[in-house]
Amino acid sequence: MKYWEAIADNLSKAGLSWGWVAAIDHEGRTIFQEWLDQMNVGLMFWISSTRS
């Protein structure tokens, strides 16, 4: 099991859903967005970063 799989399992066991996406913008930069959502509570956290 990879480290990120263990983290994903622990988040799911704690009642959290999560996901991520990566894309390339018009200037060729890679944009990553991750989110963490606590089910049935209405809390959502977004993390966004750019790699040049």
mmCIF file as Biopython writes it, N, C-alpha, C and O atoms, coordinates in Angstrom:
data_model
#
loop_
_atom_site.group_PDB
_atom_site.id
_atom_site.type_symbol
_atom_site.label_atom_id
_atom_site.label_alt_id
_atom_site.label_comp_id
_atom_site.label_asym_id
_atom_site.label_entity_id
_atom_site.label_seq_id
_atom_site.pdbx_PDB_ins_code
_atom_site.Cartn_x
_atom_site.Cartn_y
_atom_site.Cartn_z
_atom_site.occupancy
_atom_site.B_iso_or_equiv
_atom_site.auth_seq_id
_atom_site.auth_asym_id
_atom_site.pdbx_PDB_model_num
ATOM 1   N N  . MET A ? 1  ? 0.850   -1.184 0.000   1.0 0.0 1  A 1 
ATOM 2   C CA . MET A ? 1  ? 0.000   0.000  0.000   1.0 0.0 1  A 1 
ATOM 3   C C  . MET A ? 1  ? 0.890   1.240  0.000   1.0 0.0 1  A 1 
ATOM 4   O O  . MET A ? 1  ? 1.833   1.342  0.784   1.0 0.0 1  A 1 
ATOM 5   N N  . LYS A ? 2  ? 0.583   2.158  -0.872  1.0 0.0 2  A 1 
ATOM 6   C CA . LYS A ? 2  ? 1.333   3.412  -0.938  1.0 0.0 2  A 1 
ATOM 7   C C  . LYS A ? 2  ? 0.837   4.357  0.145   1.0 0.0 2  A 1 
ATOM 8   O O  . LYS A ? 2  ? -0.279  4.212  0.644   1.0 0.0 2  A 1 
ATOM 9   N N  . TYR A ? 3  ? 1.677   5.330  0.507   1.0 0.0 3  A 1 
ATOM 10  C CA . TYR A ? 3  ? 1.336   6.252  1.596   1.0 0.0 3  A 1 
ATOM 11  C C  . TYR A ? 3  ? 0.036   7.000  1.328   1.0 0.0 3  A 1 
ATOM 12  O O  . TYR A ? 3  ? -0.756  7.211  2.247   1.0 0.0 3  A 1 
ATOM 13  N N  . TRP A ? 4  ? -0.194  7.406  0.072   1.0 0.0 4  A 1 
ATOM 14  C CA . TRP A ? 4  ? -1.412  8.160  -0.224  1.0 0.0 4  A 1 
ATOM 15  C C  . TRP A ? 4  ? -2.650  7.270  -0.137  1.0 0.0 4  A 1 
ATOM 16  O O  . TRP A ? 4  ? -3.742  7.764  0.146   1.0 0.0 4  A 1 
ATOM 17  N N  . GLU A ? 5  ? -2.498  5.974  -0.375  1.0 0.0 5  A 1 
ATOM 18  C CA . GLU A ? 5  ? -3.629  5.073  -0.221  1.0 0.0 5  A 1 
ATOM 19  C C  . GLU A ? 5  ? -4.013  4.922  1.250   1.0 0.0 5  A 1 
ATOM 20  O O  . GLU A ? 5  ? -5.195  4.840  1.585   1.0 0.0 5  A 1 
ATOM 21  N N  . ALA A ? 6  ? -3.011  4.887  2.123   1.0 0.0 6  A 1 
ATOM 22  C CA . ALA A ? 6  ? -3.277  4.810  3.561   1.0 0.0 6  A 1 
ATOM 23  C C  . ALA A ? 6  ? -3.967  6.084  4.043   1.0 0.0 6  A 1 
ATOM 24  O O  . ALA A ? 6  ? -4.892  6.026  4.853   1.0 0.0 6  A 1 
ATOM 25  N N  . ILE A ? 7  ? -3.517  7.229  3.546   1.0 0.0 7  A 1 
ATOM 26  C CA . ILE A ? 7  ? -4.140  8.504  3.918   1.0 0.0 7  A 1 
ATOM 27  C C  . ILE A ? 7  ? -5.594  8.528  3.444   1.0 0.0 7  A 1 
ATOM 28  O O  . ILE A ? 7  ? -6.486  8.929  4.192   1.0 0.0 7  A 1 
ATOM 29  N N  . ALA A ? 8  ? -5.833  8.096  2.194   1.0 0.0 8  A 1 
ATOM 30  C CA . ALA A ? 8  ? -7.192  8.069  1.647   1.0 0.0 8  A 1 
ATOM 31  C C  . ALA A ? 8  ? -8.091  7.143  2.468   1.0 0.0 8  A 1 
ATOM 32  O O  . ALA A ? 8  ? -9.238  7.489  2.753   1.0 0.0 8  A 1 
ATOM 33  N N  . ASP A ? 9  ? -7.584  5.981  2.847   1.0 0.0 9  A 1 
ATOM 34  C CA . ASP A ? 9  ? -8.369  5.057  3.671   1.0 0.0 9  A 1 
ATOM 35  C C  . ASP A ? 9  ? -8.723  5.679  5.014   1.0 0.0 9  A 1 
ATOM 36  O O  . ASP A ? 9  ? -9.856  5.551  5.479   1.0 0.0 9  A 1 
ATOM 37  N N  . ASN A ? 10 ? -7.765  6.347  5.638   1.0 0.0 10 A 1 
ATOM 38  C CA . ASN A ? 10 ? -8.025  6.972  6.947   1.0 0.0 10 A 1 
ATOM 39  C C  . ASN A ? 10 ? -9.037  8.108  6.831   1.0 0.0 10 A 1 
ATOM 40  O O  . ASN A ? 10 ? -9.882  8.270  7.711   1.0 0.0 10 A 1 
ATOM 41  N N  . LEU A ? 11 ? -8.963  8.895  5.759   1.0 0.0 11 A 1 
ATOM 42  C CA . LEU A ? 11 ? -9.939  9.969  5.555   1.0 0.0 11 A 1 
ATOM 43  C C  . LEU A ? 11 ? -11.345 9.384  5.382   1.0 0.0 11 A 1 
ATOM 44  O O  . LEU A ? 11 ? -12.311 9.887  5.955   1.0 0.0 11 A 1 
ATOM 45  N N  . SER A ? 12 ? -11.444 8.325  4.593   1.0 0.0 12 A 1 
ATOM 46  C CA . SER A ? 12 ? -12.747 7.698  4.375   1.0 0.0 12 A 1 
ATOM 47  C C  . SER A ? 12 ? -13.313 7.103  5.660   1.0 0.0 12 A 1 
ATOM 48  O O  . SER A ? 12 ? -14.508 7.224  5.929   1.0 0.0 12 A 1 
ATOM 49  N N  . LYS A ? 13 ? -12.462 6.465  6.447   1.0 0.0 13 A 1 
ATOM 50  C CA . LYS A ? 13 ? -12.907 5.888  7.717   1.0 0.0 13 A 1 
ATOM 51  C C  . LYS A ? 13 ? -13.384 6.961  8.683   1.0 0.0 13 A 1 
ATOM 52  O O  . LYS A ? 13 ? -14.241 6.698  9.527   1.0 0.0 13 A 1 
ATOM 53  N N  . ALA A ? 14 ? -12.831 8.184  8.565   1.0 0.0 14 A 1 
ATOM 54  C CA . ALA A ? 14 ? -13.228 9.294  9.432   1.0 0.0 14 A 1 
ATOM 55  C C  . ALA A ? 14 ? -14.490 9.997  8.922   1.0 0.0 14 A 1 
ATOM 56  O O  . ALA A ? 14 ? -14.926 10.984 9.515   1.0 0.0 14 A 1 
ATOM 57  N N  . GLY A ? 15 ? -15.085 9.495  7.821   1.0 0.0 15 A 1 
ATOM 58  C CA . GLY A ? 15 ? -16.316 10.088 7.308   1.0 0.0 15 A 1 
ATOM 59  C C  . GLY A ? 15 ? -16.091 11.252 6.372   1.0 0.0 15 A 1 
ATOM 60  O O  . GLY A ? 15 ? -16.984 12.078 6.187   1.0 0.0 15 A 1 
ATOM 61  N N  . LEU A ? 16 ? -14.903 11.334 5.771   1.0 0.0 16 A 1 
ATOM 62  C CA . LEU A ? 16 ? -14.588 12.419 4.854   1.0 0.0 16 A 1 
ATOM 63  C C  . LEU A ? 16 ? -14.512 11.893 3.435   1.0 0.0 16 A 1 
ATOM 64  O O  . LEU A ? 16 ? -14.035 10.782 3.198   1.0 0.0 16 A 1 
ATOM 65  N N  . SER A ? 17 ? -14.982 12.693 2.493   1.0 0.0 17 A 1 
ATOM 66  C CA . SER A ? 17 ? -14.769 12.380 1.087   1.0 0.0 17 A 1 
ATOM 67  C C  . SER A ? 17 ? -13.709 13.346 0.571   1.0 0.0 17 A 1 
ATOM 68  O O  . SER A ? 17 ? -13.536 14.433 1.123   1.0 0.0 17 A 1 
ATOM 69  N N  . TRP A ? 18 ? -13.012 12.961 -0.467  1.0 0.0 18 A 1 
ATOM 70  C CA . TRP A ? 18 ? -11.898 13.773 -0.954  1.0 0.0 18 A 1 
ATOM 71  C C  . TRP A ? 18 ? -11.712 13.517 -2.444  1.0 0.0 18 A 1 
ATOM 72  O O  . TRP A ? 18 ? -12.251 12.556 -2.993  1.0 0.0 18 A 1 
ATOM 73  N N  . GLY A ? 19 ? -10.960 14.369 -3.077  1.0 0.0 19 A 1 
ATOM 74  C CA . GLY A ? 19 ? -10.656 14.200 -4.490  1.0 0.0 19 A 1 
ATOM 75  C C  . GLY A ? 19 ? -9.625  15.217 -4.937  1.0 0.0 19 A 1 
ATOM 76  O O  . GLY A ? 19 ? -9.266  16.128 -4.191  1.0 0.0 19 A 1 
ATOM 77  N N  . TRP A ? 20 ? -9.153  15.051 -6.163  1.0 0.0 20 A 1 
ATOM 78  C CA . TRP A ? 20 ? -8.189  15.988 -6.704  1.0 0.0 20 A 1 
ATOM 79  C C  . TRP A ? 20 ? -8.293  15.990 -8.223  1.0 0.0 20 A 1 
ATOM 80  O O  . TRP A ? 20 ? -8.824  15.061 -8.832  1.0 0.0 20 A 1 
ATOM 81  N N  . VAL A ? 21 ? -7.777  17.050 -8.811  1.0 0.0 21 A 1 
ATOM 82  C CA . VAL A ? 21 ? -7.731  17.177 -10.265 1.0 0.0 21 A 1 
ATOM 83  C C  . VAL A ? 21 ? -6.498  17.998 -10.625 1.0 0.0 21 A 1 
ATOM 84  O O  . VAL A ? 21 ? -6.094  18.882 -9.869  1.0 0.0 21 A 1 
ATOM 85  N N  . ALA A ? 22 ? -5.912  17.711 -11.760 1.0 0.0 22 A 1 
ATOM 86  C CA . ALA A ? 22 ? -4.779  18.476 -12.271 1.0 0.0 22 A 1 
ATOM 87  C C  . ALA A ? 22 ? -5.103  18.905 -13.701 1.0 0.0 22 A 1 
ATOM 88  O O  . ALA A ? 22 ? -5.734  18.161 -14.452 1.0 0.0 22 A 1 
ATOM 89  N N  . ALA A ? 23 ? -4.669  20.106 -14.068 1.0 0.0 23 A 1 
ATOM 90  C CA . ALA A ? 23 ? -4.925  20.620 -15.408 1.0 0.0 23 A 1 
ATOM 91  C C  . ALA A ? 23 ? -3.766  21.525 -15.818 1.0 0.0 23 A 1 
ATOM 92  O O  . ALA A ? 23 ? -2.962  21.929 -14.979 1.0 0.0 23 A 1 
ATOM 93  N N  . ILE A ? 24 ? -3.686  21.837 -17.091 1.0 0.0 24 A 1 
ATOM 94  C CA . ILE A ? 24 ? -2.679  22.757 -17.634 1.0 0.0 24 A 1 
ATOM 95  C C  . ILE A ? 24 ? -3.402  24.041 -18.037 1.0 0.0 24 A 1 
ATOM 96  O O  . ILE A ? 24 ? -4.401  23.994 -18.754 1.0 0.0 24 A 1 
ATOM 97  N N  . ASP A ? 25 ? -2.890  25.201 -17.569 1.0 0.0 25 A 1 
ATOM 98  C CA . ASP A ? 25 ? -3.525  26.469 -17.944 1.0 0.0 25 A 1 
ATOM 99  C C  . ASP A ? 25 ? -2.972  26.972 -19.274 1.0 0.0 25 A 1 
ATOM 100 O O  . ASP A ? 25 ? -2.117  26.328 -19.882 1.0 0.0 25 A 1 
ATOM 101 N N  . HIS A ? 26 ? -3.461  28.116 -19.715 1.0 0.0 26 A 1 
ATOM 102 C CA . HIS A ? 26 ? -3.091  28.646 -21.029 1.0 0.0 26 A 1 
ATOM 103 C C  . HIS A ? 26 ? -1.625  29.071 -21.115 1.0 0.0 26 A 1 
ATOM 104 O O  . HIS A ? 26 ? -1.113  29.286 -22.214 1.0 0.0 26 A 1 
ATOM 105 N N  . GLU A ? 27 ? -0.944  29.196 -19.981 1.0 0.0 27 A 1 
ATOM 106 C CA . GLU A ? 27 ? 0.488   29.533 -19.969 1.0 0.0 27 A 1 
ATOM 107 C C  . GLU A ? 27 ? 1.371   28.299 -19.775 1.0 0.0 27 A 1 
ATOM 108 O O  . GLU A ? 27 ? 2.586   28.424 -19.621 1.0 0.0 27 A 1 
ATOM 109 N N  . GLY A ? 28 ? 0.765   27.104 -19.782 1.0 0.0 28 A 1 
ATOM 110 C CA . GLY A ? 28 ? 1.529   25.873 -19.660 1.0 0.0 28 A 1 
ATOM 111 C C  . GLY A ? 28 ? 1.847   25.453 -18.236 1.0 0.0 28 A 1 
ATOM 112 O O  . GLY A ? 28 ? 2.626   24.523 -18.028 1.0 0.0 28 A 1 
ATOM 113 N N  . ARG A ? 29 ? 1.253   26.125 -17.245 1.0 0.0 29 A 1 
ATOM 114 C CA . ARG A ? 29 ? 1.480   25.758 -15.847 1.0 0.0 29 A 1 
ATOM 115 C C  . ARG A ? 29 ? 0.526   24.650 -15.433 1.0 0.0 29 A 1 
ATOM 116 O O  . ARG A ? 29 ? -0.621  24.600 -15.878 1.0 0.0 29 A 1 
ATOM 117 N N  . THR A ? 30 ? 1.015   23.760 -14.573 1.0 0.0 30 A 1 
ATOM 118 C CA . THR A ? 30 ? 0.170   22.704 -14.030 1.0 0.0 30 A 1 
ATOM 119 C C  . THR A ? 30 ? -0.546  23.237 -12.802 1.0 0.0 30 A 1 
ATOM 120 O O  . THR A ? 30 ? 0.087   23.770 -11.891 1.0 0.0 30 A 1 
ATOM 121 N N  . ILE A ? 31 ? -1.854  23.096 -12.775 1.0 0.0 31 A 1 
ATOM 122 C CA . ILE A ? 31 ? -2.676  23.551 -11.655 1.0 0.0 31 A 1 
ATOM 123 C C  . ILE A ? 31 ? -3.250  22.315 -10.965 1.0 0.0 31 A 1 
ATOM 124 O O  . ILE A ? 31 ? -3.856  21.460 -11.611 1.0 0.0 31 A 1 
ATOM 125 N N  . PHE A ? 32 ? -3.058  22.229 -9.669  1.0 0.0 32 A 1 
ATOM 126 C CA . PHE A ? 32 ? -3.607  21.131 -8.876  1.0 0.0 32 A 1 
ATOM 127 C C  . PHE A ? 32 ? -4.683  21.691 -7.968  1.0 0.0 32 A 1 
ATOM 128 O O  . PHE A ? 32 ? -4.499  22.749 -7.366  1.0 0.0 32 A 1 
ATOM 129 N N  . GLN A ? 33 ? -5.798  20.998 -7.863  1.0 0.0 33 A 1 
ATOM 130 C CA . GLN A ? 33 ? -6.830  21.357 -6.897  1.0 0.0 33 A 1 
ATOM 131 C C  . GLN A ? 33 ? -7.238  20.102 -6.153  1.0 0.0 33 A 1 
ATOM 132 O O  . GLN A ? 33 ? -7.534  19.070 -6.756  1.0 0.0 33 A 1 
ATOM 133 N N  . GLU A ? 34 ? -7.249  20.203 -4.844  1.0 0.0 34 A 1 
ATOM 134 C CA . GLU A ? 34 ? -7.665  19.107 -3.990  1.0 0.0 34 A 1 
ATOM 135 C C  . GLU A ? 34 ? -8.813  19.592 -3.116  1.0 0.0 34 A 1 
ATOM 136 O O  . GLU A ? 34 ? -8.892  20.778 -2.795  1.0 0.0 34 A 1 
ATOM 137 N N  . TRP A ? 35 ? -9.697  18.690 -2.732  1.0 0.0 35 A 1 
ATOM 138 C CA . TRP A ? 35 ? -10.775 19.068 -1.827  1.0 0.0 35 A 1 
ATOM 139 C C  . TRP A ? 35 ? -11.015 17.980 -0.806  1.0 0.0 35 A 1 
ATOM 140 O O  . TRP A ? 35 ? -10.742 16.801 -1.029  1.0 0.0 35 A 1 
ATOM 141 N N  . LEU A ? 36 ? -11.532 18.421 0.317   1.0 0.0 36 A 1 
ATOM 142 C CA . LEU A ? 36 ? -11.860 17.538 1.428   1.0 0.0 36 A 1 
ATOM 143 C C  . LEU A ? 36 ? -13.234 17.960 1.923   1.0 0.0 36 A 1 
ATOM 144 O O  . LEU A ? 36 ? -13.455 19.134 2.219   1.0 0.0 36 A 1 
ATOM 145 N N  . ASP A ? 37 ? -14.145 17.023 2.013   1.0 0.0 37 A 1 
ATOM 146 C CA . ASP A ? 37 ? -15.530 17.331 2.358   1.0 0.0 37 A 1 
ATOM 147 C C  . ASP A ? 37 ? -15.966 16.442 3.512   1.0 0.0 37 A 1 
ATOM 148 O O  . ASP A ? 37 ? -15.864 15.218 3.428   1.0 0.0 37 A 1 
ATOM 149 N N  . GLN A ? 38 ? -16.448 17.047 4.582   1.0 0.0 38 A 1 
ATOM 150 C CA . GLN A ? 38 ? -16.967 16.264 5.700   1.0 0.0 38 A 1 
ATOM 151 C C  . GLN A ? 38 ? -18.437 15.996 5.444   1.0 0.0 38 A 1 
ATOM 152 O O  . GLN A ? 38 ? -19.253 16.919 5.431   1.0 0.0 38 A 1 
ATOM 153 N N  . MET A ? 39 ? -18.772 14.732 5.242   1.0 0.0 39 A 1 
ATOM 154 C CA . MET A ? 39 ? -20.139 14.340 4.877   1.0 0.0 39 A 1 
ATOM 155 C C  . MET A ? 39 ? -21.144 14.733 5.951   1.0 0.0 39 A 1 
ATOM 156 O O  . MET A ? 39 ? -20.870 14.643 7.148   1.0 0.0 39 A 1 
ATOM 157 N N  . ASN A ? 40 ? -22.308 15.167 5.496   1.0 0.0 40 A 1 
ATOM 158 C CA . ASN A ? 40 ? -23.450 15.498 6.367   1.0 0.0 40 A 1 
ATOM 159 C C  . ASN A ? 40 ? -23.210 16.687 7.283   1.0 0.0 40 A 1 
ATOM 160 O O  . ASN A ? 40 ? -24.027 16.943 8.167   1.0 0.0 40 A 1 
ATOM 161 N N  . VAL A ? 41 ? -22.125 17.419 7.105   1.0 0.0 41 A 1 
ATOM 162 C CA . VAL A ? 41 ? -21.862 18.572 7.958   1.0 0.0 41 A 1 
ATOM 163 C C  . VAL A ? 41 ? -21.861 19.865 7.142   1.0 0.0 41 A 1 
ATOM 164 O O  . VAL A ? 41 ? -22.149 20.936 7.676   1.0 0.0 41 A 1 
ATOM 165 N N  . GLY A ? 42 ? -21.542 19.770 5.863   1.0 0.0 42 A 1 
ATOM 166 C CA . GLY A ? 42 ? -21.528 20.952 5.014   1.0 0.0 42 A 1 
ATOM 167 C C  . GLY A ? 42 ? -20.215 21.697 5.017   1.0 0.0 42 A 1 
ATOM 168 O O  . GLY A ? 42 ? -20.164 22.849 4.587   1.0 0.0 42 A 1 
ATOM 169 N N  . LEU A ? 43 ? -19.144 21.070 5.491   1.0 0.0 43 A 1 
ATOM 170 C CA . LEU A ? 43 ? -17.828 21.700 5.451   1.0 0.0 43 A 1 
ATOM 171 C C  . LEU A ? 43 ? -17.050 21.184 4.254   1.0 0.0 43 A 1 
ATOM 172 O O  . LEU A ? 43 ? -16.988 19.977 4.021   1.0 0.0 43 A 1 
ATOM 173 N N  . MET A ? 44 ? -16.450 22.105 3.485   1.0 0.0 44 A 1 
ATOM 174 C CA . MET A ? 44 ? -15.615 21.693 2.372   1.0 0.0 44 A 1 
ATOM 175 C C  . MET A ? 44 ? -14.362 22.559 2.364   1.0 0.0 44 A 1 
ATOM 176 O O  . MET A ? 44 ? -14.441 23.778 2.521   1.0 0.0 44 A 1 
ATOM 177 N N  . PHE A ? 45 ? -13.223 21.937 2.184   1.0 0.0 45 A 1 
ATOM 178 C CA . PHE A ? 45 ? -11.945 22.640 2.133   1.0 0.0 45 A 1 
ATOM 179 C C  . PHE A ? 45 ? -11.338 22.444 0.758   1.0 0.0 45 A 1 
ATOM 180 O O  . PHE A ? 45 ? -11.284 21.322 0.255   1.0 0.0 45 A 1 
ATOM 181 N N  . TRP A ? 46 ? -10.881 23.530 0.145   1.0 0.0 46 A 1 
ATOM 182 C CA . TRP A ? 46 ? -10.218 23.481 -1.154  1.0 0.0 46 A 1 
ATOM 183 C C  . TRP A ? 46 ? -8.771  23.876 -0.991  1.0 0.0 46 A 1 
ATOM 184 O O  . TRP A ? 46 ? -8.456  24.816 -0.262  1.0 0.0 46 A 1 
ATOM 185 N N  . ILE A ? 47 ? -7.898  23.171 -1.659  1.0 0.0 47 A 1 
ATOM 186 C CA . ILE A ? 47 ? -6.468  23.516 -1.686  1.0 0.0 47 A 1 
ATOM 187 C C  . ILE A ? 47 ? -6.118  23.656 -3.160  1.0 0.0 47 A 1 
ATOM 188 O O  . ILE A ? 47 ? -6.412  22.767 -3.959  1.0 0.0 47 A 1 
ATOM 189 N N  . SER A ? 48 ? -5.498  24.759 -3.518  1.0 0.0 48 A 1 
ATOM 190 C CA . SER A ? 48 ? -5.136  24.979 -4.907  1.0 0.0 48 A 1 
ATOM 191 C C  . SER A ? 48 ? -3.669  25.375 -4.988  1.0 0.0 48 A 1 
ATOM 192 O O  . SER A ? 48 ? -3.206  26.199 -4.200  1.0 0.0 48 A 1 
ATOM 193 N N  . SER A ? 49 ? -2.938  24.801 -5.926  1.0 0.0 49 A 1 
ATOM 194 C CA . SER A ? 49 ? -1.537  25.161 -6.079  1.0 0.0 49 A 1 
ATOM 195 C C  . SER A ? 49 ? -1.189  25.126 -7.556  1.0 0.0 49 A 1 
ATOM 196 O O  . SER A ? 49 ? -1.854  24.462 -8.352  1.0 0.0 49 A 1 
ATOM 197 N N  . THR A ? 50 ? -0.131  25.854 -7.911  1.0 0.0 50 A 1 
ATOM 198 C CA . THR A ? 50 ? 0.325   25.934 -9.299  1.0 0.0 50 A 1 
ATOM 199 C C  . THR A ? 50 ? 1.802   25.590 -9.333  1.0 0.0 50 A 1 
ATOM 200 O O  . THR A ? 50 ? 2.583   26.045 -8.497  1.0 0.0 50 A 1 
ATOM 201 N N  . ARG A ? 51 ? 2.167   24.785 -10.305 1.0 0.0 51 A 1 
ATOM 202 C CA . ARG A ? 51 ? 3.575   24.473 -10.496 1.0 0.0 51 A 1 
ATOM 203 C C  . ARG A ? 51 ? 3.982   25.017 -11.848 1.0 0.0 51 A 1 
ATOM 204 O O  . ARG A ? 51 ? 3.365   24.678 -12.858 1.0 0.0 51 A 1 
ATOM 205 N N  . SER A ? 52 ? 5.013   25.859 -11.889 1.0 0.0 52 A 1 
ATOM 206 C CA . SER A ? 52 ? 5.472   26.450 -13.154 1.0 0.0 52 A 1 
ATOM 207 C C  . SER A ? 52 ? 6.344   25.500 -13.919 1.0 0.0 52 A 1 
ATOM 208 O O  . SER A ? 52 ? 6.816   25.835 -15.005 1.0 0.0 52 A 1 
#
